[in-house]
Amino acid sequence: MFSKSALSYDPLPLPDRAGYDDPEMAEKAQEFLAHMQRRHTVRDYSDRPVPRSVIEACIAAAATAPSGANHLPWHFAAISNPEMKARIRAEAEEEERRFYAGGAGDEWIKALEPIGNNADKPHLTVAPWLIVVFAQRWGEFDDGTRYKNYYVPESVNIATGFLLAALHTAGLCSLTHTPNPMKFLNGALGRPASEKPTMIIAAGHPAEDATVPGVAKMKRPLEEISTFLE
């Protein structure tokens, strides 16, 4: 992506300004809050197809996220191929069975009970799209030599948040899934050793009988999650 011979600071006038007054800002903030309060993590999916163009636009939105030194240290592998999704499900469920058979401590398993998790992951084959998020630990200049990426976990986490918000805005549901370990995804998807898989995101339309765990509607109030020093 980067050329060693073209690394220089080039300040540009800010191309976009919202220009809202205070009441407009408050309205926009409340609209976004209400929009995101309608986002739900869903495990029950319809097999209704989702156009590739929708997923492309959501990934493009994710790629607008800020990143350390603007190195954009991420890669999103979007999969709709049924055979590939079946392979990912089979390998993920194998890891999950080890997790629930003792790989996780009792406290962790207990914490998952209200969520309804178990080793079966049908969403990995039913949802029309899986998006595997990779964090790129290093990049390459145009001449093939390596350069270090900075604040990689933070950058990828921000981009993933953008992606989840974009999928929700497109009218889709999503589910983040983190089998542990996830090294099998590099081989399955042909990604290089410089990349570390961070999660699998299932994306699609909810099933007619989709449910969400009641505990998922329990959110900590603003006064518990924030401090204002004025």
C-alpha distance (Angstrom), angle and dihedral (degrees) to the residues before:
residue distance angle dihedral
M1 . . .
F2 3.80 . .
S3 3.75 127.6 .
K4 3.80 117.3 -145.7
S5 3.79 89.7 -141.8
A6 3.80 94.8 54.6
L7 3.80 104.9 53.4
S8 3.78 106.6 123.7
Y9 3.79 140.0 124.4
D10 3.81 112.3 -100.5
P11 3.82 112.1 174.9
L12 3.80 114.8 -153.7
P13 3.80 128.2 -168.5
L14 3.80 110.7 -96.8
P15 3.82 101.4 -90.1
D16 3.81 98.7 -159.1
R17 3.80 131.6 41.5
A18 3.78 125.8 173.8
G19 3.79 95.3 -158.0
Y20 3.83 95.1 -165.7
D21 3.77 120.0 163.9
D22 3.82 118.7 -131.6
P23 3.83 96.6 -88.9
E24 3.81 90.8 48.2
M25 3.80 90.9 49.7
A26 3.80 91.1 51.5
E27 3.80 90.8 48.5
K28 3.81 93.2 49.1
A29 3.81 91.5 47.6
Q30 3.80 92.1 51.0
E31 3.81 91.6 46.5
F32 3.79 90.9 53.3
L33 3.80 91.5 46.4
A34 3.80 91.0 52.6
H35 3.81 90.3 46.2
M36 3.81 93.6 52.3
Q37 3.80 92.4 44.2
R38 3.80 85.8 65.7
R39 3.81 91.3 58.3
H40 3.80 113.5 106.0
T41 3.77 134.3 -178.7
V42 3.81 104.4 -122.8
R43 3.81 130.2 -164.8
D44 3.80 97.9 179.1
Y45 3.80 113.7 75.7
S46 3.75 138.5 -176.5
D47 3.79 117.8 -133.6
R48 3.82 88.9 -130.4
P49 3.83 106.4 137.3
V50 3.80 121.7 -112.7
P51 3.83 116.9 -151.0
R52 3.78 115.1 -111.7
S53 3.81 89.0 -128.7
V54 3.82 89.9 65.9
I55 3.81 92.5 53.2
E56 3.80 90.6 45.0
A57 3.80 91.3 54.3
C58 3.81 91.9 48.3
I59 3.80 92.0 50.8
A60 3.80 90.2 47.0
A61 3.81 87.9 53.8
A62 3.81 90.0 51.0
A63 3.79 89.5 53.0
T64 3.82 90.9 60.7
A65 3.81 89.1 70.9
P66 3.81 119.1 116.0
S67 3.80 116.7 -102.6
G68 3.78 139.5 -175.6
A69 3.83 108.9 -75.6
N70 3.83 86.2 -13.0
H71 3.81 89.1 -82.2
L72 3.83 92.2 140.5
P73 3.82 92.6 -143.1
W74 3.79 99.1 -166.3
H75 3.76 144.0 93.7
F76 3.81 126.5 -166.3
A77 3.80 117.4 -154.8
A78 3.82 108.7 -162.4
I79 3.80 114.5 -162.1
S80 3.80 129.1 -169.5
N81 3.81 97.0 150.6
P82 3.84 106.6 117.8
E83 3.81 95.0 -145.3
M84 3.80 92.3 50.6
K85 3.80 91.9 47.3
A86 3.81 89.5 50.2
R87 3.81 90.7 52.0
I88 3.78 91.6 49.6
R89 3.79 91.2 48.3
A90 3.81 92.8 49.2
E91 3.79 93.4 50.2
A92 3.81 93.8 41.5
E93 3.81 91.9 50.6
E94 3.80 90.3 49.9
E95 3.80 89.1 56.0
E96 3.80 90.6 44.7
R97 3.80 92.9 52.7
R98 3.79 89.6 55.5
F99 3.81 88.8 47.9
Y100 3.80 94.0 53.3
A101 3.82 92.8 39.9
G102 3.79 92.8 64.1
G103 3.78 107.9 -59.6
A104 3.78 88.8 107.9
G105 3.77 123.1 54.6
D106 3.79 122.7 -110.9
E107 3.79 91.7 -105.7
W108 3.80 92.4 56.5
I109 3.80 92.8 48.0
K110 3.79 90.1 48.5
A111 3.80 91.0 51.5
L112 3.82 90.2 54.8
E113 3.80 95.8 52.7
P114 3.84 96.3 87.5
I115 3.81 89.2 51.2
G116 3.80 93.5 56.6
N117 3.80 95.5 -128.2
N118 3.78 123.4 161.1
A119 3.80 138.5 154.6
D120 3.82 94.2 -83.4
K121 3.81 112.7 95.0
P122 3.82 108.3 180.0
H123 3.80 90.7 156.1
L124 3.80 88.3 73.3
T125 3.80 90.6 69.6
V126 3.81 102.6 25.5
A127 3.81 98.5 51.2
P128 3.83 107.9 84.5
W129 3.80 93.4 -131.7
L130 3.78 137.0 35.4
I131 3.78 117.5 -168.6
V132 3.80 115.0 -163.0
V133 3.80 112.6 -159.6
F134 3.81 116.2 -147.2
A135 3.80 126.2 -167.9
Q136 3.80 113.0 -145.0
R137 3.80 109.4 -140.2
W138 3.78 92.5 -169.3
G139 3.78 137.7 5.5
E140 3.78 136.5 -152.9
F141 3.77 133.0 -118.9
D142 3.78 118.9 -130.6
D143 3.81 88.9 -93.0
G144 3.80 92.0 56.7
T145 3.80 99.3 -106.3
R146 3.79 118.3 131.2
Y147 3.77 129.2 -108.8
K148 3.78 127.3 -170.4
N149 3.79 121.9 -109.9
Y150 3.79 118.5 -141.3
Y151 3.81 132.8 -142.5
V152 3.78 88.5 2.7
P153 3.85 99.6 166.4
E154 3.79 92.0 45.3
S155 3.81 93.0 47.3
V156 3.81 94.5 47.1
N157 3.79 91.9 46.1
I158 3.81 91.2 54.0
A159 3.81 91.5 48.2
T160 3.79 90.5 48.8
G161 3.79 89.8 53.2
F162 3.80 89.2 52.1
L163 3.81 89.1 50.5
L164 3.81 93.8 51.6
A165 3.81 90.8 48.7
A166 3.82 90.7 48.3
L167 3.81 92.6 50.6
H168 3.80 90.0 50.0
T169 3.81 91.4 47.9
A170 3.82 88.8 52.7
G171 3.81 88.8 57.0
L172 3.80 96.2 -104.5
C173 3.78 132.0 127.4
S174 3.78 123.8 -133.9
L175 3.78 142.3 -166.4
T176 3.79 126.2 -160.1
H177 3.79 114.0 -142.7
T178 3.79 125.8 -174.4
P179 3.81 113.3 -175.3
N180 3.77 110.4 -170.5
P181 2.98 119.1 -108.2
M182 3.80 102.0 23.1
K183 3.80 101.1 179.3
F184 3.80 89.8 115.2
L185 3.81 88.2 73.6
N186 3.82 92.7 68.0
G187 3.77 91.2 58.8
A188 3.78 95.4 38.7
L189 3.81 93.0 51.9
G190 3.80 100.0 32.3
R191 3.80 95.6 -117.2
P192 3.82 121.0 157.8
A193 3.80 127.7 -108.4
S194 3.81 89.8 -106.0
E195 3.81 89.1 71.8
K196 3.79 127.4 75.9
P197 3.82 119.0 -161.8
T198 3.80 110.9 -127.7
M199 3.79 103.4 178.3
I200 3.78 148.8 -21.3
I201 3.80 116.0 -121.5
A202 3.79 117.9 -159.3
A203 3.80 111.3 -154.2
G204 3.77 131.4 -173.6
H205 3.77 146.6 87.3
P206 3.81 119.9 -45.0
A207 3.80 119.9 -108.4
E208 3.79 117.1 -107.1
D209 3.81 89.2 -109.2
A210 3.82 96.0 41.0
T211 3.78 116.5 147.8
V212 3.78 136.8 -171.7
P213 3.80 125.2 -149.0
G214 3.78 112.5 -100.5
V215 3.78 91.0 -127.7
A216 3.80 89.2 62.3
K217 3.80 89.0 70.1
M218 3.79 90.9 58.6
K219 3.80 107.6 97.9
R220 3.77 126.8 174.4
P221 3.82 112.4 -111.9
L222 3.78 121.2 -108.2
E223 3.79 93.5 -106.6
E224 3.82 90.5 59.8
I225 3.80 96.7 49.2
S226 3.78 101.8 40.1
T227 3.78 143.0 48.5
F228 3.80 123.3 -161.0
L229 3.80 118.1 -158.0
E230 3.82 107.8 -170.6
